[in-house]
Amino acid sequence: MNDLLLSTPDDPASDWRKLVWVLHSDARLVAALGVSILLDRDDCKLSFQSVHRLLKDPSVVAALLQALEDRVGPDVLLPPSRTDLIDEFRQIYGEIDWKVHGRLVHLRNLDIAHLTPEEKTKSVTFDELRTMVEVIVRLTSNLQHLCQTQTAFRADAMNEYRELARKTMTPPGKRNGDGNGR
């Protein structure tokens, strides 16, 4: 939706642009809330931050590896190994921009939650939010692979859905540049 809004000229007579802008705004808020919640530091809740903290403890890693071996069998010889996946999780986690996260938490706790008329004091750019979402997607995919879960999450779905939204939201006559809306 962002790409569509940026790539099409502002047409005051078009109702579709207003609708896309509202959907885009709502999607940004949901993404901001989701990312901040998934990275919250709370020992009573599961988050990527708590997983990262636990994976620093060698006894937790050993217990996890043993539980995975008991549940799904020995680690396969094909890369990446389970320990490689744990290292990859730590590497991906290290890419988190904690200043952006702090602004997301501020946005969630003050600007969104209270909806005050005062000007927002802290926010994030669309590109910063997209980068944070991409890190969350990679962390999710990594843990899904490590734990061999049966969830339907696919890391490539984000790009697939982005392209589907672009095609769906493009006004008729502007699709594929053929003038026929195809």
ZITA-V308488 format. One record per residue. N is the residue number from 1. D_LAST is the distance of its C-alpha to the last C-alpha in whole Angstrom. Layout:
BEGIN
N	D_LAST
N	D_LAST
END
This chain:
BEGIN
1	18
2	21
3	19
4	16
5	19
6	21
7	18
8	17
9	20
10	22
11	21
12	24
13	23
14	20
15	20
16	18
17	19
18	23
19	21
20	20
21	23
22	25
23	23
24	23
25	27
26	28
27	26
28	28
29	31
30	31
31	30
32	34
33	36
34	34
35	35
36	39
37	40
38	39
39	41
40	44
41	47
42	49
43	51
44	51
45	47
46	45
47	43
48	42
49	45
50	47
51	46
52	46
53	50
54	51
55	49
56	52
57	55
58	56
59	57
60	54
61	52
62	55
63	54
64	50
65	51
66	53
67	51
68	48
69	51
70	52
71	49
72	47
73	49
74	50
75	48
76	46
77	47
78	43
79	43
80	42
81	45
82	45
83	48
84	45
85	42
86	45
87	45
88	42
89	41
90	44
91	42
92	39
93	41
94	43
95	40
96	40
97	40
98	43
99	43
100	39
101	40
102	43
103	41
104	39
105	42
106	43
107	40
108	40
109	44
110	44
111	41
112	39
113	42
114	44
115	41
116	44
117	43
118	45
119	43
120	41
121	44
122	42
123	38
124	36
125	33
126	29
127	30
128	33
129	31
130	28
131	31
132	33
133	31
134	30
135	34
136	34
137	31
138	33
139	36
140	35
141	34
142	37
143	39
144	37
145	38
146	41
147	42
148	40
149	39
150	37
151	34
152	30
153	30
154	28
155	28
156	24
157	23
158	23
159	20
160	18
161	18
162	18
163	15
164	13
165	15
166	13
167	9
168	11
169	13
170	10
171	10
172	8
173	8
174	8
175	6
176	7
177	9
178	7
179	8
180	6
181	4
182	0
END
